[in-house]
Amino acid sequence: MFVGTIVMGLLILQTSCSGIRCRAAFLRDVSMYVLSVGVVWSTFESGTVTRGDAYGFLGLYAAYVTVIFASDLYHRKVTLVKLHRRNEEEENGRKKKKERKRRRRRREGASSL
């Protein structure tokens, strides 16, 4: 599964288009996956699972959930607001362009009479 994740991630990042849209979230998830695999590996190498290891895994999970929650809040408060403003500006630009075309046609129609 690890090799599949890494290969798929590299393929997505190296596509001819601009890659994936949520690159930061993808890198966050892959980084957490690699960190978790490293911690599991070191725990297996030690040969015993201590209470500290168990608490460490719970802490790692809690940190991951906290980061996801914080990034979701950031996305809602900042990114979506920026996208909404940009869409409104584009829509206003399209309306103004249509209005100019309509006025130009009226002038051309009036001048041909």
Accessible surface in RSA format (square Angstrom, percent):
REM  Atomic radii and reference values for relative SASA: ProtOr
REM  Chains: A
REM  Algorithm: Lee & Richards
REM  Probe-radius: 1.40
REM  Slices: 20
REM RES _ NUM      All-atoms   Total-Side   Main-Chain    Non-polar    All polar
REM                ABS   REL    ABS   REL    ABS   REL    ABS   REL    ABS   REL
RES MET A   1   186.07  96.4 129.37  85.6  56.71 135.0 102.18  86.9  83.89 111.1
RES PHE A   2    81.75  40.9  79.52  49.3   2.23   5.8  79.52  48.2   2.23   6.4
RES VAL A   3   107.42  70.7 105.72  95.7   1.69   4.1 107.18  93.1   0.24   0.6
RES GLY A   4    44.31  54.6   0.00   N/A  44.31  54.6  36.91 101.3   7.40  16.6
RES THR A   5    44.71  31.8  36.18  36.7   8.52  20.3  28.85  38.7  15.86  24.0
RES ILE A   6    52.06  29.6  49.46  36.8   2.60   6.3  51.39  37.0   0.67   1.8
RES VAL A   7    75.67  49.8  74.58  67.5   1.09   2.6  75.48  65.6   0.19   0.5
RES MET A   8   109.07  56.5 108.42  71.8   0.65   1.5  97.22  82.7  11.85  15.7
RES GLY A   9     3.82   4.7   0.00   N/A   3.82   4.7   3.50   9.6   0.32   0.7
RES LEU A  10   100.46  55.9  99.12  70.9   1.34   3.4  99.60  69.9   0.86   2.3
RES LEU A  11   108.42  60.4 105.26  75.3   3.16   8.0 105.66  74.2   2.77   7.4
RES ILE A  12    45.35  25.8  44.99  33.5   0.36   0.9  45.30  32.6   0.04   0.1
RES LEU A  13    42.42  23.6  28.88  20.7  13.54  34.0  28.88  20.3  13.54  36.4
RES GLN A  14   137.88  77.1 112.17  82.0  25.71  61.2  39.15  83.3  98.73  74.9
RES THR A  15    63.40  45.1  45.78  46.4  17.61  42.0  52.24  70.2  11.16  16.9
RES SER A  16   128.59 108.7  81.44 108.7  47.14 108.6  59.11 125.9  69.48  97.3
RES CYS A  17    89.29  67.5  67.67  75.5  21.63  50.8  49.09 124.4  40.20  43.4
RES SER A  18   102.65  86.7  76.45 102.0  26.20  60.4  60.12 128.0  42.53  59.6
RES GLY A  19    14.46  17.8   0.00   N/A  14.46  17.8   1.09   3.0  13.37  29.9
RES ILE A  20    47.84  27.2  36.89  27.5  10.96  26.4  41.08  29.6   6.77  18.4
RES ARG A  21   232.54  97.6 192.93  98.3  39.61  94.3  81.70 111.7 150.84  91.4
RES CYS A  22    86.88  65.7  78.15  87.2   8.73  20.5  24.71  62.6  62.17  67.0
RES ARG A  23   102.08  42.9 100.53  51.2   1.56   3.7  39.87  54.5  62.22  37.7
RES ALA A  24    82.56  75.9  69.60 107.4  12.96  29.5  75.16 105.8   7.40  19.6
RES ALA A  25    33.52  30.8  29.65  45.7   3.88   8.8  31.53  44.4   1.99   5.3
RES PHE A  26    41.67  20.8  37.15  23.0   4.52  11.8  41.03  24.9   0.64   1.8
RES LEU A  27    81.65  45.5  81.10  58.0   0.56   1.4  81.49  57.2   0.16   0.4
RES ARG A  28    60.68  25.5  49.89  25.4  10.80  25.7  33.58  45.9  27.10  16.4
RES ASP A  29    55.13  38.6  50.30  50.1   4.83  11.4  20.65  48.6  34.48  34.4
RES VAL A  30    28.54  18.8  27.66  25.0   0.88   2.1  28.54  24.8   0.00   0.0
RES SER A  31    68.88  58.2  58.82  78.5  10.06  23.2  37.26  79.3  31.62  44.3
RES MET A  32    31.11  16.1  28.71  19.0   2.40   5.7  18.05  15.3  13.06  17.3
RES TYR A  33    58.59  27.4  53.63  30.5   4.96  12.9  50.96  38.3   7.63   9.4
RES VAL A  34    68.07  44.8  65.54  59.3   2.53   6.1  65.58  57.0   2.49   6.8
RES LEU A  35    91.82  51.1  86.42  61.8   5.40  13.6  91.54  64.3   0.28   0.8
RES SER A  36    34.70  29.3  34.65  46.2   0.05   0.1  23.73  50.5  10.97  15.4
RES VAL A  37    55.13  36.3  52.79  47.8   2.33   5.6  54.70  47.5   0.43   1.2
RES GLY A  38    38.88  47.9   0.00   N/A  38.88  47.9  33.17  91.0   5.70  12.8
RES VAL A  39    49.52  32.6  47.65  43.1   1.86   4.5  49.13  42.7   0.39   1.1
RES VAL A  40    55.80  36.7  55.78  50.5   0.03   0.1  55.80  48.5   0.00   0.0
RES TRP A  41   163.77  65.7 161.43  78.1   2.34   5.5 153.64  81.9  10.13  16.4
RES SER A  42    62.89  53.1  56.10  74.9   6.79  15.6  41.47  88.3  21.42  30.0
RES THR A  43    10.43   7.4   6.13   6.2   4.31  10.3   6.40   8.6   4.04   6.1
RES PHE A  44   150.16  75.1 131.11  81.2  19.04  49.6 133.93  81.2  16.23  46.4
RES GLU A  45   131.27  75.4  95.70  72.4  35.57  84.7  40.55  78.4  90.72  74.1
RES SER A  46    74.92  63.3  37.92  50.6  36.99  85.2  48.03 102.3  26.88  37.7
RES GLY A  47    61.24  75.5   0.00   N/A  61.24  75.5  32.23  88.5  29.00  65.0
RES THR A  48    86.46  61.5  80.25  81.4   6.20  14.8  72.18  96.9  14.28  21.6
RES VAL A  49    99.85  65.7  68.09  61.6  31.76  76.5  68.09  59.2  31.76  86.2
RES THR A  50    72.38  51.5  64.30  65.2   8.09  19.3  63.84  85.7   8.54  12.9
RES ARG A  51   183.92  77.2 169.76  86.5  14.16  33.7  52.72  72.1 131.20  79.5
RES GLY A  52    49.73  61.3   0.00   N/A  49.73  61.3  35.57  97.6  14.16  31.7
RES ASP A  53    42.48  29.8  35.73  35.6   6.76  16.0   5.96  14.0  36.53  36.4
RES ALA A  54    43.58  40.1  39.07  60.3   4.52  10.3  42.58  60.0   1.00   2.7
RES TYR A  55   138.10  64.5 131.00  74.5   7.10  18.5  93.60  70.3  44.51  54.9
RES GLY A  56    41.11  50.7   0.00   N/A  41.11  50.7  34.71  95.3   6.39  14.3
RES PHE A  57    61.94  31.0  56.78  35.2   5.16  13.4  57.06  34.6   4.88  14.0
RES LEU A  58   116.22  64.7 112.85  80.7   3.38   8.5 113.30  79.6   2.92   7.9
RES GLY A  59    38.49  47.5   0.00   N/A  38.49  47.5  32.82  90.1   5.67  12.7
RES LEU A  60    34.33  19.1  29.65  21.2   4.67  11.7  32.39  22.7   1.93   5.2
RES TYR A  61   143.63  67.1 139.34  79.3   4.29  11.2 101.99  76.6  41.64  51.3
RES ALA A  62    54.07  49.7  48.73  75.2   5.34  12.1  53.35  75.1   0.71   1.9
RES ALA A  63    52.03  47.8  43.59  67.3   8.44  19.2  51.16  72.0   0.87   2.3
RES TYR A  64    52.77  24.6  50.80  28.9   1.97   5.1  35.79  26.9  16.98  20.9
RES VAL A  65    68.06  44.8  67.32  60.9   0.74   1.8  67.70  58.8   0.36   1.0
RES THR A  66    85.22  60.6  81.86  83.0   3.36   8.0  61.46  82.5  23.77  35.9
RES VAL A  67    75.10  49.4  72.59  65.7   2.51   6.0  74.61  64.8   0.49   1.3
RES ILE A  68    61.57  35.0  61.10  45.5   0.48   1.1  61.10  44.0   0.48   1.3
RES PHE A  69   125.53  62.8 122.44  75.8   3.09   8.0 125.45  76.1   0.08   0.2
RES ALA A  70    54.34  50.0  47.88  73.9   6.46  14.7  50.10  70.6   4.24  11.2
RES SER A  71    42.09  35.6  33.04  44.1   9.05  20.8  35.10  74.7   6.99   9.8
RES ASP A  72    57.54  40.3  52.83  52.6   4.71  11.1  18.66  43.9  38.88  38.8
RES LEU A  73    75.27  41.9  75.21  53.8   0.06   0.2  75.27  52.9   0.00   0.0
RES TYR A  74   129.75  60.6 123.44  70.2   6.30  16.4  97.01  72.9  32.73  40.4
RES HIS A  75    78.88  43.1  78.78  54.8   0.10   0.3  50.71  52.3  28.18  32.8
RES ARG A  76   148.00  62.1 137.22  70.0  10.77  25.7  33.17  45.3 114.83  69.6
RES LYS A  77   149.31  72.8 133.84  82.1  15.46  36.8  80.53  72.5  68.78  73.3
RES VAL A  78    47.28  31.1  44.04  39.9   3.24   7.8  46.93  40.8   0.35   1.0
RES THR A  79    44.54  31.7  43.66  44.3   0.88   2.1  33.21  44.6  11.33  17.1
RES LEU A  80    81.28  45.3  77.38  55.4   3.90   9.8  77.71  54.6   3.57   9.6
RES VAL A  81    60.66  39.9  57.73  52.3   2.92   7.0  60.56  52.6   0.09   0.2
RES LYS A  82   118.90  58.0 114.39  70.2   4.52  10.8  68.85  62.0  50.05  53.3
RES LEU A  83    67.84  37.8  67.84  48.5   0.00   0.0  67.84  47.6   0.00   0.0
RES HIS A  84   110.11  60.2 106.99  74.4   3.12   8.0  74.75  77.0  35.35  41.1
RES ARG A  85   143.09  60.1 142.26  72.5   0.83   2.0  45.64  62.4  97.45  59.1
RES ARG A  86   128.03  53.8 126.18  64.3   1.85   4.4  37.39  51.1  90.64  54.9
RES ASN A  87    88.62  61.1  84.23  81.4   4.40  10.6  23.38  56.3  65.25  63.1
RES GLU A  88    85.32  49.0  81.74  61.8   3.58   8.5  32.09  62.1  53.23  43.5
RES GLU A  89   119.79  68.8 109.99  83.2   9.80  23.3  43.25  83.7  76.54  62.5
RES GLU A  90    81.97  47.1  72.25  54.7   9.72  23.1  35.87  69.4  46.11  37.6
RES GLU A  91    71.66  41.1  71.66  54.2   0.00   0.0  29.13  56.4  42.52  34.7
RES ASN A  92    76.20  52.5  74.98  72.5   1.22   2.9  14.50  34.9  61.70  59.6
RES GLY A  93    34.55  42.6   0.00   N/A  34.55  42.6  31.10  85.3   3.45   7.7
RES ARG A  94   125.55  52.7 122.00  62.2   3.55   8.5  56.10  76.7  69.45  42.1
RES LYS A  95   123.61  60.3 117.62  72.2   5.99  14.3  69.28  62.4  54.34  57.9
RES LYS A  96   136.03  66.4 132.17  81.1   3.86   9.2  79.42  71.5  56.62  60.3
RES LYS A  97   117.91  57.5 117.74  72.2   0.17   0.4  60.27  54.3  57.64  61.4
RES LYS A  98   147.00  71.7 141.86  87.0   5.14  12.2  85.79  77.2  61.21  65.2
RES GLU A  99    49.60  28.5  47.74  36.1   1.86   4.4  25.17  48.7  24.43  19.9
RES ARG A 100   134.57  56.5 132.05  67.3   2.52   6.0  55.22  75.5  79.35  48.1
RES LYS A 101    87.13  42.5  86.61  53.1   0.52   1.2  36.44  32.8  50.69  54.0
RES ARG A 102   110.16  46.3 109.42  55.8   0.74   1.8  57.94  79.2  52.22  31.6
RES ARG A 103   122.76  51.5 121.11  61.7   1.65   3.9  25.12  34.3  97.64  59.2
RES ARG A 104   121.48  51.0 121.48  61.9   0.00   0.0  37.23  50.9  84.25  51.1
RES ARG A 105   165.31  69.4 156.81  79.9   8.51  20.3  55.91  76.4 109.40  66.3
RES ARG A 106   141.46  59.4 129.53  66.0  11.93  28.4  67.92  92.8  73.54  44.6
RES ARG A 107   156.74  65.8 150.80  76.9   5.94  14.1  71.50  97.7  85.24  51.7
RES GLU A 108   100.66  57.8  94.40  71.4   6.26  14.9  42.41  82.0  58.25  47.6
RES GLY A 109    35.95  44.3   0.00   N/A  35.95  44.3  33.38  91.6   2.56   5.7
RES ALA A 110    70.43  64.8  51.43  79.4  19.01  43.2  54.26  76.4  16.17  42.8
RES SER A 111    95.66  80.8  56.76  75.8  38.89  89.6  52.72 112.3  42.93  60.1
RES SER A 112    93.85  79.3  53.63  71.6  40.22  92.7  50.24 107.0  43.61  61.1
RES LEU A 113   188.69 105.1 127.66  91.3  61.02 153.4 142.67 100.2  46.01 123.8
END  Absolute sums over single chains surface
CHAIN  1 A     9744.2       8474.8       1269.4       6217.2       3527.0
END  Absolute sums over all chains
TOTAL          9744.2       8474.8       1269.4       6217.2       3527.0
